[in-house]
Amino acid sequence: MNLEIVGPDSVARLGIPLDDNSSYLRGCARGPARVREVMASGSMNLCSEDGTEVGTDRRFVDAGDVELAGGAASMSAVEAAVDGLLGRGARVLSVGGDHSVTYPIVRAHARRHPGLCLLHFDAHPDLYDDFEGNRFSHASPFARIMEEGQVSRLVQVGIRTLNTHQREQAARFGVEMIQMKDWHPGLSFAFDGPVYLTFDLDALDPAFAPGVSHHEPGGLSVRDVLSALSRSTFALVGADVVELNPTRDPVGSTAAVAAKLATELAARLLKP
């Protein structure tokens, strides 16, 4: 990780090449490198839809990847890396990696942003108390976040795999949920406090993002997401894009979607 290029007004892209906590398939550890490759390839000009020239803005910097040792130590390493960037006054845009990385990222943000709210796009609630014996599983980060009281509000969007256990967990933690069956055009999001946004690419229908480990048909379109975010005026303080699995993305369409979302989120983070 490179801290020297990160200033107090920076938006720092941080790669987290972790898939130790993935179930079913591995491959998400390759996600950060693939997104970085696409964003630097010249296939897109990194201009957001509101006209922000992300690619030429000197405040948008690449902080490199977190060095990971494996196991619980990786959670500590991610938290320390994000905390170090926040300590320099930067805003952090993380690229994963599996969704387990959001737990330590949010811990770092919550210390600096009292009343932090969490906006979570996903096909899955990821609220298991543990999954297959792993409390740090990518199926469990929001259980850890909520049981520790790291955020004041959790809003989940695009959910379409809500089983009995996770329904009980959602009720236990007071999670607000917009299931995919209840999605409709015109939705927007409002929050009273600072917002951290976490985006699991499998929130999107596999037609738009096949390069994920867990295909769940019936999801959002890219335009659904961009339109909803453009209608929402909350104060974004950090974000991540996770669960890109390049081994399931043979023509790179999902990597392009991840890069597009990263560009749009970076533009939002660059605004005062």
Backbone bond lengths (Angstrom), bond angles and torsions (degrees), N, CA, C in turn:
res aa  C-N    CA-C-N  psi(-1)  N-CA   C-N-CA  omega(-1)  CA-C   N-CA-C  phi
1 M - - - 1.463 - - 1.521 109.35 -
2 N 1.320 116.85 140.07 1.453 122.42 -176.76 1.524 109.93 -111.75
3 L 1.342 116.42 106.64 1.456 121.01 179.67 1.516 112.66 -88.09
4 E 1.325 117.50 -20.93 1.457 120.96 -171.16 1.520 112.56 -63.25
5 I 1.331 118.33 -30.06 1.467 120.60 -177.19 1.516 112.38 -88.42
6 V 1.317 117.32 -0.56 1.467 121.47 -173.85 1.517 110.02 -96.55
7 G 1.329 115.93 115.85 1.451 121.50 178.72 1.509 112.16 -106.06
8 P 1.335 116.98 178.86 1.471 120.65 -175.14 1.515 114.69 -69.04
9 D 1.337 117.94 -13.85 1.460 119.24 178.18 1.526 111.90 -112.77
10 S 1.322 116.58 15.71 1.460 121.13 -175.46 1.525 112.27 -79.46
11 V 1.331 114.53 153.61 1.458 122.37 160.78 1.522 105.39 -110.03
12 A 1.316 115.91 112.36 1.460 121.76 -171.81 1.519 110.72 -100.03
13 R 1.326 115.94 118.36 1.466 120.25 172.63 1.522 107.80 -80.56
14 L 1.311 115.87 125.60 1.461 121.92 -176.30 1.518 109.48 -124.65
15 G 1.319 117.25 122.08 1.452 121.45 177.36 1.518 111.51 -87.50
16 I 1.328 115.94 137.77 1.468 120.99 178.12 1.530 107.30 -127.47
17 P 1.341 117.24 89.55 1.476 121.70 -173.60 1.528 112.39 -82.57
18 L 1.317 115.50 68.13 1.459 122.15 -174.29 1.521 110.76 -121.57
19 D 1.327 117.48 127.46 1.462 120.36 168.36 1.528 111.61 -138.40
20 D 1.334 116.39 21.93 1.465 120.90 178.49 1.516 112.24 -60.80
21 N 1.338 116.35 -27.64 1.462 120.74 -174.69 1.524 112.83 -101.58
22 S 1.329 115.72 14.21 1.458 120.27 177.68 1.523 110.67 -77.50
23 S 1.318 115.59 145.82 1.455 121.58 169.97 1.525 108.37 -106.61
24 Y 1.302 116.83 159.55 1.463 124.23 175.47 1.526 112.76 73.49
25 L 1.343 118.66 -62.10 1.455 121.08 -177.48 1.525 110.97 -137.34
26 R 1.309 116.88 149.95 1.458 122.60 169.17 1.526 108.93 -101.72
27 G 1.309 116.53 169.92 1.457 122.13 178.19 1.513 113.74 136.11
28 C 1.354 116.87 -18.17 1.466 119.91 -177.46 1.526 113.21 -68.18
29 A 1.316 117.14 -18.41 1.458 119.12 177.19 1.523 111.71 -62.66
30 R 1.321 116.76 -20.97 1.468 121.02 178.70 1.522 112.34 -84.18
31 G 1.317 116.72 -5.91 1.456 120.53 -174.99 1.514 114.85 -61.28
32 P 1.334 119.78 -48.74 1.462 119.11 -177.67 1.526 113.92 -58.13
33 A 1.314 116.87 -42.82 1.464 119.87 179.57 1.521 110.99 -64.00
34 R 1.325 116.13 -38.17 1.463 119.62 -178.22 1.528 111.07 -69.01
35 V 1.329 118.05 -41.90 1.461 120.45 177.96 1.526 110.02 -64.57
36 R 1.316 116.74 -42.75 1.461 120.65 177.76 1.528 110.56 -59.34
37 E 1.324 116.19 -41.98 1.463 121.17 179.70 1.530 111.07 -62.00
38 V 1.324 116.94 -45.70 1.463 120.51 -178.98 1.524 110.77 -65.28
39 M 1.325 117.40 -42.90 1.461 120.33 -177.49 1.523 112.17 -66.54
40 A 1.338 117.14 -23.54 1.466 121.37 -179.66 1.518 112.89 -99.56
41 S 1.325 117.75 -0.14 1.463 120.98 -168.38 1.525 114.22 -80.12
42 G 1.303 118.18 -17.66 1.454 120.78 -174.42 1.510 113.70 89.03
43 S 1.329 117.44 -1.04 1.467 120.03 179.10 1.519 111.64 -75.54
44 M 1.328 116.91 -17.06 1.463 121.66 175.62 1.521 107.59 -140.36
45 N 1.337 117.28 154.23 1.470 119.48 -175.90 1.523 113.83 -96.55
46 L 1.324 117.15 5.15 1.469 123.23 177.05 1.530 112.07 56.94
47 C 1.311 115.22 36.95 1.460 120.88 170.62 1.526 107.33 -103.40
48 S 1.323 116.90 126.73 1.458 119.68 -178.72 1.521 110.31 -76.77
49 E 1.312 116.32 168.50 1.465 120.62 -175.81 1.525 112.96 -69.69
50 D 1.344 118.11 -16.65 1.466 119.48 175.36 1.525 111.75 -90.92
51 G 1.339 116.44 5.41 1.455 121.01 176.60 1.517 115.53 94.29
52 T 1.317 118.19 1.64 1.463 120.62 178.67 1.527 110.22 -70.45
53 E 1.333 115.90 124.72 1.466 121.62 -179.20 1.527 109.26 -85.37
54 V 1.315 116.11 77.69 1.458 121.23 -176.05 1.526 111.19 -60.99
55 G 1.326 116.67 -43.21 1.454 120.79 -173.70 1.506 114.83 -65.93
56 T 1.335 117.43 -24.41 1.464 120.32 -179.39 1.521 112.70 -108.10
57 D 1.303 117.61 2.71 1.465 121.43 179.34 1.525 108.98 -82.64
58 R 1.306 116.47 118.53 1.472 120.74 -176.56 1.519 112.74 -64.81
59 R 1.305 116.71 -15.73 1.467 119.06 178.87 1.525 112.09 -76.80
60 F 1.333 117.96 -17.89 1.463 121.33 177.86 1.521 108.07 -88.01
61 V 1.318 116.20 111.60 1.467 121.09 -172.85 1.525 110.11 -127.18
62 D 1.316 114.58 155.31 1.463 121.08 177.66 1.522 108.65 -100.03
63 A 1.320 116.33 110.91 1.463 121.22 -178.84 1.519 112.90 -84.88
64 G 1.344 117.68 2.94 1.456 120.46 179.40 1.517 111.66 82.26
65 D 1.321 115.40 -161.11 1.462 122.31 -177.89 1.521 111.58 -109.03
66 V 1.309 115.59 149.88 1.467 121.24 172.03 1.522 108.45 -71.44
67 E 1.325 116.44 135.72 1.461 120.90 174.73 1.526 108.40 -83.46
68 L 1.328 115.77 124.05 1.455 121.33 -171.70 1.519 111.11 -116.87
69 A 1.326 114.99 138.63 1.463 120.52 -178.47 1.517 112.60 -101.99
70 G 1.341 117.35 -12.01 1.452 120.77 -178.13 1.516 112.12 98.13
71 G 1.330 115.73 153.82 1.461 121.33 176.95 1.524 112.47 66.97
72 A 1.345 114.77 -154.03 1.464 120.34 -178.17 1.520 112.11 -61.55
73 A 1.347 116.84 -27.29 1.462 120.31 179.04 1.521 111.61 -61.47
74 S 1.328 117.07 -29.11 1.461 119.95 178.89 1.525 111.02 -66.94
75 M 1.332 117.04 -37.10 1.459 119.90 177.38 1.530 110.48 -61.61
76 S 1.321 116.00 -43.23 1.467 120.62 179.01 1.523 111.21 -65.67
77 A 1.327 116.34 -38.07 1.465 120.49 -179.36 1.523 111.09 -66.00
78 V 1.328 117.02 -41.29 1.465 120.64 178.64 1.520 109.91 -64.04
79 E 1.318 116.87 -47.04 1.461 120.30 -179.47 1.520 111.28 -60.21
80 A 1.330 116.74 -43.33 1.467 120.97 -179.75 1.522 111.29 -65.47
81 A 1.332 117.25 -40.02 1.463 120.63 -179.46 1.525 110.83 -64.71
82 V 1.332 116.69 -45.97 1.461 120.09 179.99 1.520 110.13 -66.04
83 D 1.327 116.94 -41.73 1.457 120.41 178.90 1.527 111.21 -60.74
84 G 1.340 116.45 -38.74 1.453 119.96 178.32 1.516 112.45 -63.11
85 L 1.320 117.14 -40.47 1.462 120.88 178.32 1.528 111.06 -68.32
86 L 1.329 116.13 -43.49 1.463 119.47 178.06 1.525 110.60 -63.04
87 G 1.310 116.57 -35.29 1.452 121.35 179.04 1.520 113.27 -64.52
88 R 1.313 117.11 -22.69 1.462 122.21 176.62 1.526 111.82 -89.41
89 G 1.339 115.93 3.36 1.453 120.54 177.44 1.510 114.43 87.57
90 A 1.332 117.48 8.32 1.459 121.26 -179.41 1.522 111.04 -83.74
91 R 1.331 115.26 160.25 1.452 121.59 165.15 1.524 106.97 -102.27
92 V 1.316 115.90 144.90 1.465 120.35 -169.94 1.512 110.89 -114.05
93 L 1.345 115.03 127.80 1.453 123.20 171.30 1.519 106.87 -113.09
94 S 1.318 116.44 105.95 1.459 121.15 -176.37 1.516 110.75 -94.78
95 V 1.335 115.19 145.03 1.450 121.85 175.64 1.519 107.92 -124.60
96 G 1.356 116.16 122.31 1.459 120.57 -178.87 1.505 111.11 -99.05
97 G 1.301 112.21 178.62 1.441 131.05 20.77 1.534 109.95 77.75
98 D 1.362 112.30 160.82 1.460 118.26 176.44 1.522 110.19 -84.02
99 H 1.346 115.83 174.19 1.457 119.68 -169.60 1.524 113.34 -75.10
100 S 1.316 117.63 -7.50 1.465 118.87 176.36 1.521 111.71 -61.75
101 V 1.334 117.66 -23.02 1.468 120.42 -175.83 1.518 112.20 -67.41
102 T 1.330 117.89 -20.68 1.460 119.21 -176.68 1.523 112.11 -67.49
103 Y 1.322 117.60 -29.51 1.470 120.13 179.44 1.530 111.78 -59.34
104 P 1.332 120.17 -56.01 1.467 117.71 179.38 1.520 113.46 -68.44
105 I 1.334 117.94 -29.69 1.467 119.57 177.03 1.519 110.40 -62.97
106 V 1.324 116.72 -45.93 1.462 120.55 -178.83 1.524 110.81 -66.05
107 R 1.314 117.19 -37.73 1.475 119.39 176.40 1.531 110.81 -55.69
108 A 1.325 116.89 -43.29 1.465 120.21 179.86 1.528 111.30 -66.41
109 H 1.313 117.09 -41.99 1.464 120.33 179.72 1.526 112.42 -68.15
110 A 1.319 116.58 -38.32 1.467 119.82 -175.54 1.529 111.67 -63.15
111 R 1.328 117.24 -31.21 1.472 119.89 179.07 1.519 111.53 -65.77
112 R 1.321 117.41 -27.97 1.466 120.99 -174.45 1.525 113.00 -104.44
113 H 1.318 116.90 -9.64 1.464 120.51 -177.40 1.526 109.47 -131.58
114 P 1.333 117.88 85.18 1.473 120.31 177.52 1.527 110.77 -57.23
115 G 1.333 115.63 140.86 1.453 120.05 -179.22 1.513 113.75 74.68
116 L 1.337 116.84 22.81 1.461 121.10 -178.04 1.529 110.90 -58.31
117 C 1.343 115.79 136.07 1.454 122.98 174.03 1.523 108.95 -109.31
118 L 1.324 115.91 154.57 1.464 120.67 -174.93 1.529 109.23 -126.69
119 L 1.335 115.36 121.55 1.463 122.29 175.86 1.519 107.75 -108.17
120 H 1.336 115.99 120.44 1.470 122.17 -167.47 1.524 109.64 -125.51
121 F 1.334 116.41 116.40 1.459 122.21 174.43 1.525 108.95 -99.67
122 D 1.353 116.59 129.08 1.464 119.18 -174.70 1.526 109.29 -172.76
123 A 1.339 116.18 153.99 1.460 120.24 167.12 1.518 111.51 -76.69
124 H 1.349 116.39 -23.36 1.467 122.54 -171.80 1.530 109.89 -120.74
125 P 1.327 118.63 144.28 1.461 120.17 179.00 1.533 114.11 -71.75
126 D 1.350 117.10 -23.99 1.479 121.70 -179.59 1.528 111.64 52.95
127 L 1.327 114.91 46.23 1.469 122.00 -177.16 1.529 112.74 -114.56
128 Y 1.330 117.81 13.10 1.462 119.19 179.27 1.523 110.19 -58.86
129 D 1.336 115.68 137.48 1.462 119.10 174.64 1.523 110.02 -59.42
130 D 1.306 116.72 -41.64 1.461 123.02 162.13 1.520 106.63 -153.51
131 F 1.318 116.63 161.29 1.453 119.32 179.08 1.520 108.58 -127.78
132 E 1.318 115.10 118.22 1.465 121.99 -178.55 1.532 110.89 54.99
133 G 1.352 114.71 38.07 1.450 121.26 176.70 1.511 115.59 82.53
134 N 1.307 118.31 4.11 1.466 122.25 -177.04 1.520 109.64 -112.40
135 R 1.326 116.32 109.44 1.464 120.74 179.26 1.528 112.52 -74.02
136 F 1.333 117.06 -13.64 1.464 120.79 176.77 1.526 111.62 -102.05
137 S 1.325 117.83 13.07 1.457 122.17 -179.75 1.530 111.50 -55.74
138 H 1.331 115.22 154.87 1.470 118.62 174.11 1.530 111.48 -67.82
139 A 1.312 117.53 -6.23 1.461 121.84 174.53 1.531 112.58 -94.55
140 S 1.350 117.16 5.56 1.471 120.18 -172.68 1.529 116.31 -130.48
141 P 1.340 121.77 1.50 1.471 118.35 -170.44 1.515 114.34 -61.58
142 F 1.330 117.90 -31.75 1.464 118.69 -175.19 1.517 112.03 -80.80
143 A 1.325 117.03 -20.94 1.466 119.58 169.44 1.523 109.95 -66.22
144 R 1.335 116.60 -43.18 1.467 120.24 179.34 1.533 110.22 -64.67
145 I 1.314 116.99 -45.23 1.458 121.14 -178.63 1.523 111.20 -61.36
146 M 1.326 116.74 -43.99 1.458 119.69 -174.97 1.517 112.30 -75.90
147 E 1.333 117.85 -37.52 1.464 118.45 -179.05 1.528 111.17 -68.63
148 E 1.332 117.23 -24.44 1.463 121.19 177.38 1.527 112.49 -89.03
149 G 1.322 117.33 -5.26 1.463 120.32 179.90 1.516 112.80 67.31
150 Q 1.334 116.89 34.17 1.460 120.00 -176.50 1.525 112.62 -72.46
151 V 1.324 117.51 -25.78 1.467 120.51 -179.18 1.522 109.82 -128.83
152 S 1.320 115.18 155.91 1.463 119.81 -179.36 1.521 111.69 -87.90
153 R 1.329 115.77 -17.47 1.468 119.39 -175.45 1.520 108.69 -157.76
154 L 1.332 116.94 134.99 1.462 122.62 175.28 1.518 108.42 -123.70
155 V 1.337 115.60 120.24 1.461 122.21 176.77 1.526 107.33 -115.40
156 Q 1.328 116.53 122.02 1.462 122.30 -179.02 1.525 109.52 -110.06
157 V 1.329 115.80 136.78 1.464 121.73 -172.44 1.533 110.27 -130.06
158 G 1.333 116.18 132.92 1.456 121.17 175.29 1.514 114.85 94.35
159 I 1.322 117.30 6.59 1.464 122.35 -173.88 1.530 110.31 -64.84
160 R 1.332 115.77 135.61 1.469 120.09 177.57 1.525 112.19 -148.67
161 T 1.335 117.10 26.40 1.470 121.87 177.52 1.526 109.76 -140.88
162 L 1.301 117.86 46.09 1.465 121.41 -172.32 1.522 110.24 -86.61
163 N 1.333 116.70 99.94 1.462 120.19 178.30 1.531 110.92 -88.39
164 T 1.318 116.67 179.94 1.463 120.71 -173.13 1.525 111.87 -62.18
165 H 1.326 117.46 -46.40 1.466 120.00 -178.66 1.522 111.10 -60.41
166 Q 1.313 116.51 -45.89 1.462 118.43 -177.01 1.524 111.45 -72.49
167 R 1.327 117.35 -29.35 1.468 120.16 173.34 1.531 109.92 -62.77
168 E 1.339 115.88 -42.66 1.462 119.80 177.64 1.523 111.34 -64.90
169 Q 1.320 116.91 -39.98 1.464 120.91 177.46 1.527 111.04 -63.38
170 A 1.323 117.09 -42.14 1.458 120.64 179.03 1.528 110.92 -61.28
171 A 1.327 116.36 -41.83 1.462 119.98 177.83 1.528 110.83 -66.64
172 R 1.318 116.61 -40.46 1.472 121.74 179.75 1.526 111.33 -59.14
173 F 1.334 116.66 -41.43 1.461 120.95 -173.79 1.529 113.32 -97.10
174 G 1.322 117.86 -1.43 1.457 119.93 179.86 1.518 113.31 69.28
175 V 1.318 116.66 36.46 1.456 121.14 -179.30 1.525 110.07 -73.70
176 E 1.324 115.75 135.31 1.464 121.72 172.80 1.522 107.74 -92.69
177 M 1.311 117.09 131.84 1.451 120.14 -171.10 1.522 111.30 -135.16
178 I 1.331 115.57 128.98 1.456 121.57 170.27 1.517 106.20 -107.43
179 Q 1.342 115.57 94.52 1.455 118.85 179.04 1.525 109.62 -68.10
180 M 1.320 114.89 156.13 1.459 119.04 -176.34 1.521 111.47 -61.22
181 K 1.323 117.49 -31.69 1.472 120.44 179.04 1.523 111.59 -65.93
182 D 1.328 117.00 -17.81 1.462 121.15 -178.93 1.524 112.57 -105.03
183 W 1.333 117.22 0.46 1.468 120.60 179.58 1.530 110.10 -66.70
184 H 1.332 116.21 142.63 1.453 119.95 173.01 1.525 109.24 -149.11
185 P 1.318 117.18 150.38 1.468 120.36 178.82 1.524 110.22 -57.62
186 G 1.310 115.58 142.46 1.458 120.56 179.75 1.510 114.43 100.31
187 L 1.338 117.10 -6.55 1.464 119.18 177.81 1.527 110.82 -64.88
188 S 1.319 115.44 145.15 1.461 122.09 172.52 1.519 107.73 -144.41
189 F 1.324 116.28 173.11 1.460 120.95 -173.28 1.530 109.60 -127.41
190 A 1.332 115.14 137.32 1.459 120.63 -179.89 1.527 109.04 -130.01
191 F 1.318 116.23 138.56 1.458 122.63 179.94 1.527 108.79 -140.14
192 D 1.332 115.43 147.48 1.462 120.57 177.96 1.519 112.71 -85.43
193 G 1.343 116.84 -23.56 1.456 119.95 -176.32 1.514 112.72 -117.41
194 P 1.336 117.40 -173.51 1.461 121.54 177.46 1.526 110.46 -64.51
195 V 1.328 115.96 149.21 1.466 121.56 -172.80 1.531 110.23 -123.65
196 Y 1.325 114.68 133.60 1.459 122.07 166.45 1.526 106.93 -106.62
197 L 1.337 117.20 132.18 1.461 121.85 -177.90 1.521 109.67 -113.07
198 T 1.329 116.39 127.33 1.462 121.39 176.53 1.523 109.02 -119.93
199 F 1.338 115.15 128.62 1.455 120.10 -173.83 1.520 110.39 -122.76
200 D 1.337 115.39 109.63 1.457 122.26 171.87 1.524 107.32 -87.75
201 L 1.325 116.54 124.02 1.458 120.38 -175.07 1.526 113.64 -61.66
202 D 1.341 117.67 -19.16 1.459 116.98 177.68 1.531 112.54 -78.68
203 A 1.329 117.81 0.79 1.462 120.34 166.57 1.523 110.37 -60.83
204 L 1.339 115.24 -30.72 1.458 121.09 179.10 1.520 110.49 -78.51
205 D 1.302 115.99 150.26 1.460 119.49 173.70 1.528 109.05 -61.05
206 P 1.335 118.52 143.43 1.468 120.25 179.22 1.525 114.03 -56.57
207 A 1.314 117.95 -20.69 1.467 120.33 175.68 1.524 111.21 -61.70
208 F 1.343 116.39 -30.63 1.462 121.38 -179.01 1.521 112.28 -98.34
209 A 1.324 117.30 -23.59 1.464 121.27 -176.07 1.522 110.03 -144.93
210 P 1.340 117.15 75.25 1.468 119.71 179.45 1.522 113.61 -73.88
211 G 1.327 117.65 -17.80 1.461 120.77 -174.14 1.511 113.45 -85.20
212 V 1.329 115.99 55.24 1.462 122.87 175.14 1.525 108.07 -130.65
213 S 1.309 116.23 161.95 1.465 119.98 -176.45 1.512 113.05 -77.18
214 H 1.334 117.15 -29.28 1.459 121.58 -173.43 1.527 109.50 -120.42
215 H 1.320 117.28 94.39 1.457 121.23 178.51 1.527 109.74 -73.77
216 E 1.321 116.39 126.78 1.460 121.46 178.90 1.520 108.15 -134.56
217 P 1.340 118.39 96.19 1.462 121.11 -176.76 1.528 112.51 -60.61
218 G 1.330 113.95 159.39 1.460 119.61 176.19 1.511 113.73 90.67
219 G 1.327 117.95 26.49 1.455 120.95 -174.04 1.517 114.62 -100.12
220 L 1.316 114.47 -167.71 1.451 123.50 -178.17 1.528 111.24 -73.21
221 S 1.311 115.61 156.94 1.462 120.70 167.12 1.529 108.55 -94.22
222 V 1.315 115.93 162.70 1.466 119.70 175.52 1.515 109.99 -59.32
223 R 1.329 117.09 -41.61 1.472 120.19 -179.54 1.520 111.75 -66.36
224 D 1.341 118.80 -35.89 1.466 120.85 174.18 1.526 110.34 -52.49
225 V 1.326 115.40 -48.11 1.463 120.88 -175.61 1.523 111.21 -67.99
226 L 1.330 116.51 -49.09 1.460 119.74 -177.50 1.523 111.39 -62.62
227 S 1.313 116.86 -39.51 1.468 119.94 -179.99 1.525 111.23 -66.75
228 A 1.340 116.84 -43.30 1.462 119.81 179.65 1.521 111.13 -63.21
229 L 1.321 117.08 -41.63 1.468 119.92 179.49 1.521 111.27 -67.44
230 S 1.321 117.33 -37.18 1.468 119.49 -179.50 1.528 111.23 -66.85
231 R 1.330 116.92 -26.84 1.467 120.75 178.16 1.520 112.52 -82.25
232 S 1.313 118.13 -10.06 1.465 122.37 -173.04 1.523 109.81 -104.39
233 T 1.312 116.87 138.17 1.467 120.89 -171.61 1.528 113.05 -118.29
234 F 1.308 118.30 27.46 1.467 120.87 -178.65 1.529 111.18 -71.45
235 A 1.332 115.35 163.31 1.463 122.69 -179.35 1.528 109.34 -88.48
236 L 1.322 116.91 102.77 1.457 122.43 -178.04 1.524 109.67 -84.26
237 V 1.341 116.48 127.60 1.465 120.46 -179.02 1.528 112.99 -113.91
238 G 1.321 117.96 -10.65 1.457 121.58 179.15 1.515 109.46 -176.74
239 A 1.358 115.92 161.99 1.461 118.90 -177.07 1.517 110.20 -160.33
240 D 1.326 115.15 160.37 1.457 120.87 171.34 1.518 109.92 -141.95
241 V 1.333 114.49 154.82 1.468 123.46 171.68 1.522 105.77 -125.25
242 V 1.340 116.77 122.46 1.465 120.01 -171.08 1.523 111.78 -132.28
243 E 1.322 114.55 169.49 1.465 125.68 171.15 1.522 114.71 75.09
244 L 1.348 118.30 17.37 1.466 119.07 168.38 1.522 108.36 -68.79
245 N 1.320 116.74 126.18 1.461 121.87 176.86 1.534 108.27 -118.00
246 P 1.332 117.52 95.56 1.467 119.93 -175.55 1.522 114.12 -60.40
247 T 1.332 118.02 -20.93 1.463 119.38 179.69 1.525 111.76 -69.28
248 R 1.341 117.79 -14.89 1.470 122.38 178.29 1.532 111.08 -112.26
249 D 1.313 116.56 20.01 1.463 121.22 -173.78 1.524 109.48 -129.38
250 P 1.339 117.83 64.52 1.469 120.86 -167.52 1.517 115.00 -62.12
251 V 1.336 119.40 -31.52 1.459 119.96 179.85 1.525 112.73 -104.42
252 G 1.334 116.91 3.59 1.459 120.82 173.65 1.511 115.85 79.95
253 S 1.331 118.32 13.39 1.464 119.54 -177.54 1.532 112.14 -67.01
254 T 1.320 117.03 -37.31 1.471 119.61 -179.60 1.518 111.04 -71.84
255 A 1.325 116.93 -37.08 1.464 120.38 175.10 1.527 110.66 -60.93
256 A 1.332 116.63 -38.03 1.458 120.31 177.15 1.525 111.07 -65.24
257 V 1.333 116.94 -39.80 1.466 120.79 176.39 1.530 109.99 -63.27
258 A 1.334 116.91 -44.62 1.463 120.33 179.04 1.527 110.97 -60.20
259 A 1.336 116.40 -42.35 1.458 120.48 178.54 1.530 111.37 -65.00
260 K 1.343 116.28 -39.00 1.463 120.78 177.16 1.527 110.56 -61.84
261 L 1.323 117.03 -47.76 1.461 120.17 179.09 1.522 111.28 -63.26
262 A 1.331 116.77 -41.41 1.461 120.38 178.49 1.527 110.70 -60.88
263 T 1.323 116.87 -40.19 1.459 120.84 178.99 1.522 111.10 -64.35
264 E 1.327 116.64 -45.36 1.463 120.25 179.95 1.530 111.70 -64.62
265 L 1.323 116.68 -40.29 1.467 119.83 178.84 1.520 111.35 -69.78
266 A 1.337 116.98 -38.10 1.462 120.00 176.78 1.525 110.60 -61.99
267 A 1.333 117.16 -40.60 1.463 120.42 178.51 1.510 110.74 -59.94
268 R 1.308 115.61 -41.42 1.473 119.18 179.85 1.521 111.10 -67.56
269 L 1.327 116.80 -38.99 1.459 120.13 179.80 1.523 112.09 -70.91
270 L 1.319 118.15 -24.16 1.473 121.49 177.90 1.508 113.24 -73.42
271 K 1.321 116.86 -17.16 1.461 119.45 -179.51 1.522 110.66 -77.88
272 P 1.316 117.64 144.32 1.484 120.50 -179.48 1.525 111.32 -58.69
